[in-house]
Amino acid sequence: MDFAATVMHDDPLHSLPPLSKDRAFWGMTATQFLGAFNDNLFKQMVLLICVDYVAANRLTSDPYQTTAGALFALPFVLFSGFAGWLSDRISKRRVIVLSKVAEIVIMAAGMLAFLIGESGSSQLLTFLLIVLCVMGLQSAFFGPSKYGILPEMFRNRDLPAVNGAVQMTTFLAIIFGTAICGIGKEWLEDSGTGLWVISLWCVGIAVIGTLTSLLVRPLPAARPDLPFTPSCLAIEKHTWRMLIQDRPLMTALLLSSLFWFAGGTLTPAVNAFGKNQLMLGDSSTSALLACIGFGIAIGCLLGGKLSGGRVNFGVARIGAWGMVVMASGLAAVPWLTSPGGGMAVRAAALLFVLLGVSAGLFAVPLQVFMQTRPPAGQKGRMIGAMNLINWIGILLANGFYWLCTRAFTVSQISWTFAVIGGMMLPVALLYRPADEELT
């Protein structure tokens, strides 16, 4: 037996079944789908309640969606570095399972908030914002292990397809979570049933997600001897050194943060756009957000297919141009017809789908590159650094959205979409890294 054959024989990943028959793949996919569904269902519920509170108090700016988004993002900024260190220090599977158990408790706390808080009151809003912040903390610990386990659990050549599937199902979760939230909120309010019922659904989903996490393949810790240092609370010093020395990796990380900055600005803007500018209800407004998720799911699947077993930055450039064009086009939608008119709504829905497709095409190559580029012992910490930088972008996006509501007011918020398109224009014009083969 030659050396290459010996290496392949000794490599445990070489003997893995095809993805379609790998229960660990399906278990991980289902686990992250259910977690993302819960996150988006509960978070959209809180955001819609914030929009209602702003309308009821006749405010021209929107500090409450901004506060909700910031409180969800803050734990990622504070704890992503530590979570990345922890995901290399102990088994990533263990972190995943414990995070799902914590999700059950947090969703139960959300149900309690609805039961003890009066509908439409500032007290209820305060309780929900606290639960949302704790939910962000749970997700901050789940994220590095969720993404860091993929290159440990699957062959490198399968990672574009795995990431495409994981990203696709993540955004399918966004579709269903946001859409069901809007429909459920309207139905429960019309029927006089309390919104606590939605949190009860979330508890059940968290239980199912905990069970599917047990299907994830057991793996040893990547670095069981990894010491803790204060730098692990942010970006660990060896990870910083790697990023400084590897310019393409640093660039991909910063572009990933810009992508999530744009996404963090987009979510509250769509809620204000639908309810205050197009004069839509909760379900139709949530459906517009679901259109973005639907588009991203398609874009992620296409991104994995078009990458062809390599990191294909040409796919990312196509996505960047699509984001520029579609986001800019959305700024003109309210002037197509009167508020609530069918033409404006249909045009917005189509543009949001195409914006999502473009975003998915842009995201997949960057994600694969940041997973495969670092050495094995650095992958968890690299994903932790990615989460930290991305969530700094999202945290800043909430302040930026508030500035947009001050500049344009919530009744003219569609101009924010043109600003997002302008942000992506330099990326579309200038980002030209070489593709990389995956073996």
C-alpha positions in Angstrom: 0.0 0.0 0.0 1.5 3.4 -1.0 1.7 6.4 1.4 -1.4 8.2 0.0 -3.5 5.1 0.4 -2.2 4.6 3.9 -3.2 8.1 4.9 -6.7 7.7 3.4 -7.1 4.4 5.3 -6.1 6.0 8.6 -8.2 9.0 8.1 -11.5 8.5 10.0 -13.3 11.0 7.7 -12.4 8.8 4.7 -14.8 6.0 5.9 -17.8 8.3 6.4 -21.1 7.5 4.5 -22.4 9.8 1.9 -24.1 12.9 3.3 -27.6 11.6 2.3 -27.0 8.6 4.6 -25.1 10.3 7.4 -27.4 10.6 10.4 -24.9 13.1 12.0 -25.4 15.4 9.1 -29.2 15.2 9.4 -29.0 15.5 13.1 -26.9 18.7 12.9 -29.0 20.1 10.2 -32.2 19.6 12.1 -30.7 20.9 15.4 -29.6 24.2 13.9 -32.8 24.5 11.9 -35.0 24.2 15.0 -32.7 26.6 17.0 -32.8 29.2 14.2 -36.6 28.8 13.9 -37.0 29.5 17.6 -34.7 32.4 17.6 -36.5 34.1 14.7 -40.0 33.3 15.9 -39.4 34.8 19.3 -37.3 37.7 18.1 -39.8 38.7 15.4 -42.5 38.5 18.0 -40.6 41.0 20.2 -39.8 43.2 17.2 -43.4 43.4 16.2 -44.5 44.2 19.7 -41.9 47.0 19.6 -43.4 48.4 16.4 -46.8 48.3 17.9 -45.6 50.1 21.0 -44.0 52.9 18.8 -47.3 53.3 16.9 -49.4 53.3 20.0 -47.2 56.1 21.5 -47.0 58.0 18.2 -43.2 58.1 18.0 -41.5 59.3 14.8 -38.3 57.3 15.5 -37.9 53.7 16.6 -35.7 53.2 19.7 -37.4 50.0 20.8 -36.5 47.7 17.8 -33.0 49.2 18.1 -32.8 48.3 21.8 -34.2 44.8 21.1 -31.6 44.2 18.4 -28.8 45.5 20.5 -29.7 43.4 23.5 -29.8 40.3 21.3 -26.4 41.1 19.7 -24.6 42.2 22.9 -24.0 38.7 24.3 -22.4 37.7 21.0 -19.9 40.6 21.3 -19.2 39.9 25.0 -19.0 36.1 24.9 -18.2 34.9 21.3 -14.4 34.9 22.1 -14.9 32.8 25.2 -17.4 30.5 23.4 -14.8 30.0 20.6 -12.1 29.0 23.2 -14.6 26.7 24.9 -15.5 25.0 21.6 -11.8 24.0 21.1 -11.2 23.2 24.8 -14.1 20.7 25.2 -16.1 18.6 22.7 -18.2 20.7 20.4 -20.9 18.1 20.5 -21.2 18.6 24.3 -21.5 22.4 23.9 -24.2 21.9 21.3 -26.3 19.5 23.5 -25.9 21.7 26.6 -26.9 24.8 24.6 -30.1 23.1 23.4 -31.0 22.2 27.0 -30.5 25.9 28.0 -32.9 26.8 25.1 -35.7 24.9 26.8 -35.3 26.9 30.0 -35.1 30.3 28.1 -38.2 29.6 26.0 -40.1 28.7 29.2 -39.0 32.1 30.7 -40.4 33.8 27.6 -43.8 32.1 28.2 -43.7 33.3 31.8 -43.0 36.8 30.7 -46.2 36.8 28.6 -48.2 35.3 31.5 -47.2 37.9 34.1 -46.9 41.0 31.9 -49.9 43.0 30.7 -50.4 43.1 27.0 -49.2 46.4 25.4 -47.4 47.5 28.6 -43.9 48.7 29.1 -43.5 46.0 31.8 -44.2 43.2 29.3 -41.8 44.8 26.8 -39.1 45.0 29.5 -39.5 41.3 30.4 -39.4 40.3 26.8 -36.2 42.3 26.1 -34.5 40.5 29.1 -35.5 37.1 27.7 -34.3 38.1 24.2 -30.9 39.1 25.7 -30.5 35.7 27.4 -31.6 34.0 24.2 -28.7 35.8 22.5 -26.3 34.5 25.2 -27.4 30.9 24.5 -27.0 31.4 20.7 -23.5 33.0 21.3 -22.3 29.7 22.9 -24.1 27.5 20.3 -22.6 29.3 17.2 -18.8 28.5 17.4 -19.5 24.8 18.0 -22.3 24.7 15.4 -19.9 26.0 12.6 -16.6 24.7 14.1 -17.8 21.1 14.2 -18.5 20.9 10.5 -14.9 20.7 9.3 -14.2 18.1 12.1 -17.2 16.0 11.2 -17.1 16.1 7.4 -14.6 15.8 4.5 -13.2 19.1 3.1 -14.6 18.3 -0.3 -18.1 18.0 1.2 -18.0 21.3 3.1 -19.4 23.5 0.3 -22.5 21.2 0.1 -22.7 20.9 3.9 -22.5 24.7 4.3 -25.0 25.2 1.5 -27.4 22.9 3.3 -26.8 24.3 6.7 -27.2 27.9 5.5 -30.2 27.0 3.4 -32.0 25.4 6.3 -31.0 28.2 8.6 -32.8 30.7 6.3 -35.7 28.3 5.8 -36.0 28.5 9.6 -36.0 32.3 9.2 -38.8 32.0 6.6 -41.0 29.8 8.7 -40.1 31.5 12.0 -40.9 35.0 10.8 -44.0 34.0 8.8 -45.6 31.9 11.5 -44.9 34.6 14.0 -46.9 37.2 12.0 -49.7 34.8 11.3 -49.8 33.5 14.8 -49.7 37.0 16.4 -52.6 38.2 14.3 -54.6 35.1 14.9 -54.0 35.0 18.7 -54.9 38.7 19.1 -58.0 38.4 17.0 -59.2 35.4 18.9 -58.4 36.9 22.3 -55.9 34.2 23.1 -52.7 35.2 24.9 -49.4 35.5 23.1 -47.9 33.1 25.7 -49.1 30.3 23.4 -46.4 31.2 20.9 -43.8 30.7 23.7 -45.3 27.3 24.5 -44.7 26.3 20.9 -41.1 27.5 21.3 -40.6 25.3 24.4 -41.8 22.3 22.4 -39.5 23.1 19.5 -36.5 23.4 21.9 -37.3 20.0 23.3 -37.3 18.4 19.8 -34.1 20.3 19.0 -32.4 18.9 22.1 -33.3 15.3 21.0 -32.0 15.8 17.4 -28.7 17.2 18.9 -28.0 13.7 20.3 -27.6 12.5 16.7 -24.5 14.6 16.2 -21.4 12.5 15.9 -19.3 12.3 19.2 -16.0 13.9 18.7 -13.0 14.5 21.0 -12.0 18.0 22.0 -9.8 19.7 19.4 -7.4 21.2 22.0 -8.2 19.7 25.5 -5.0 21.2 26.8 -5.8 24.7 25.5 -5.0 27.2 28.4 -7.3 30.1 29.2 -5.9 33.6 28.9 -7.7 37.0 29.2 -7.4 37.4 25.4 -9.7 34.4 25.1 -12.6 36.7 26.1 -12.2 38.5 22.8 -10.0 37.2 20.1 -7.2 35.0 21.4 -3.6 36.2 20.6 -2.7 33.3 18.3 -5.9 33.9 16.4 -5.1 37.6 16.1 -1.6 36.7 14.9 -3.0 34.3 12.3 -5.5 37.0 11.0 -2.8 39.7 10.8 -0.5 37.4 8.9 -3.2 36.0 6.6 -4.6 39.0 4.7 -7.2 37.1 2.6 -8.6 35.6 5.8 -8.8 39.0 7.5 -10.5 40.5 4.5 -13.1 37.7 4.4 -13.7 38.2 8.1 -14.3 42.0 7.7 -16.6 41.4 4.7 -18.5 38.9 6.7 -19.0 41.6 9.3 -20.2 44.1 6.7 -22.6 41.5 5.4 -24.2 41.0 8.8 -24.1 44.8 9.5 -26.3 45.1 6.4 -28.5 42.3 7.5 -28.8 43.8 11.0 -30.0 47.0 9.5 -32.4 45.3 7.1 -34.5 43.4 9.6 -36.0 46.3 11.6 -36.1 48.4 8.4 -38.4 45.8 6.8 -40.7 45.7 9.8 -41.0 49.5 9.7 -41.3 49.5 5.9 -44.1 47.0 5.9 -46.2 48.3 8.8 -45.6 52.1 8.5 -44.8 52.7 4.9 -46.8 50.0 3.0 -49.5 49.9 5.7 -49.5 46.1 6.0 -50.5 43.9 8.9 -48.2 41.7 11.1 -48.6 38.6 8.8 -47.9 40.5 5.6 -44.9 42.4 7.1 -43.5 39.1 8.4 -44.1 37.6 5.0 -41.8 40.2 3.5 -39.0 39.2 5.9 -39.8 35.6 5.0 -39.2 36.5 1.3 -35.6 37.4 2.2 -35.1 34.2 4.1 -36.6 32.2 1.1 -34.2 33.9 -1.2 -31.2 33.3 1.0 -32.1 29.6 1.3 -32.1 29.4 -2.5 -28.9 31.4 -2.8 -27.1 29.3 -0.2 -28.1 26.1 -2.1 -27.0 27.6 -5.4 -23.8 28.9 -3.8 -22.9 25.4 -2.6 -23.6 23.9 -6.0 -21.9 26.6 -8.1 -18.8 26.5 -5.9 -18.0 23.1 -7.4 -15.8 21.7 -4.6 -13.8 24.9 -4.2 -13.9 28.3 -2.6 -15.4 30.2 -5.5 -15.1 33.9 -5.0 -16.7 34.6 -8.4 -20.0 33.4 -6.9 -19.5 35.9 -4.0 -19.0 38.7 -6.5 -22.2 37.9 -8.4 -24.0 38.0 -5.0 -22.5 41.4 -4.1 -23.7 42.9 -7.4 -27.1 41.4 -6.9 -27.3 43.0 -3.4 -26.4 46.4 -4.8 -29.1 46.3 -7.5 -31.9 44.8 -5.5 -31.4 46.9 -2.3 -31.3 50.0 -4.4 -34.4 49.0 -6.3 -36.3 48.6 -3.0 -35.9 52.3 -2.2 -38.2 53.2 -5.1 -41.0 50.6 -4.3 -43.3 52.9 -2.2 -43.6 55.3 -5.1 -44.9 52.6 -7.5 -48.4 53.0 -6.2 -50.4 54.1 -3.1 -49.5 52.6 0.3 -50.8 49.1 0.6 -51.3 48.9 -3.1 -50.8 45.5 -4.7 -48.1 46.5 -7.2 -45.9 47.9 -4.5 -46.3 44.8 -2.3 -45.6 42.4 -5.2 -42.6 44.4 -6.3 -41.2 44.5 -2.8 -41.7 40.7 -2.3 -39.9 39.9 -5.6 -37.0 42.3 -4.8 -36.7 40.9 -1.3 -36.5 37.3 -2.7 -33.8 38.3 -5.2 -31.9 40.3 -2.5 -31.9 37.1 -0.4 -30.7 35.0 -3.3 -27.8 37.4 -3.8 -27.0 37.4 -0.1 -26.8 33.6 -0.1 -24.5 33.6 -3.1 -22.3 36.1 -1.3 -22.2 34.3 2.1 -21.4 30.7 1.2 -17.9 31.2 -0.2 -16.9 33.4 2.7 -18.2 30.9 5.2 -16.4 28.0 3.6 -13.1 30.0 3.3 -13.2 30.9 7.0 -13.8 27.3 8.0 -11.2 25.7 5.9 -8.3 28.2 5.9 -7.3 28.0 9.6 -5.3 25.0 10.9 -7.3 22.3 12.7 -6.5 23.5 16.3 -7.6 27.1 15.4 -11.0 26.4 13.7 -13.2 26.8 16.8 -11.4 30.0 17.9 -11.6 31.3 14.3 -15.4 30.7 14.3 -15.6 32.5 17.7 -13.7 35.4 16.2 -16.0 35.4 13.2 -19.0 35.4 15.5 -17.5 38.3 17.5 -16.7 40.5 14.6 -20.1 39.7 12.9 -22.0 40.5 16.0 -20.1 43.7 16.5 -21.4 44.6 13.0 -24.9 43.6 14.0 -24.7 45.6 17.2 -23.5 48.7 15.3 -26.3 48.1 12.8 -28.9 48.7 15.5 -27.5 52.1 16.2 -27.2 52.8 12.4 -30.9 51.8 12.0 -31.8 54.3 14.7 -29.9 57.0 12.9 -31.8 56.1 9.7 -35.1 56.5 11.5 -34.0 59.9 12.6 -32.8 60.9 9.1 -35.7 59.4 7.1 -38.4 58.9 9.9 -40.2 55.5 10.1 -42.6 56.7 7.4 -39.8 57.0 4.8 -37.6 54.1 5.9 -37.2 52.6 2.5 -34.3 55.0 1.8 -32.4 52.8 4.2 -32.3 50.1 1.5 -30.5 52.4 -0.9 -27.9 53.0 1.8 -27.4 49.2 2.2 -26.9 48.9 -1.6 -24.3 51.7 -1.5 -22.4 49.8 1.2 -22.1 46.7 -1.0 -21.0 48.6 -4.1 -17.2 48.9 -3.2 -17.2 45.1 -2.4 -18.8 44.3 -5.8 -16.2 46.5 -7.6 -13.0 45.7 -5.7 -13.1 42.3 -4.1 -11.1 40.0 -6.4 -9.3 37.2 -4.4 -8.2 34.0 -6.2 -10.3 30.9 -5.9 -9.0 28.0 -3.7 -9.4 24.3 -4.3 -10.7 22.0 -1.5 -9.2 18.6 -1.1 
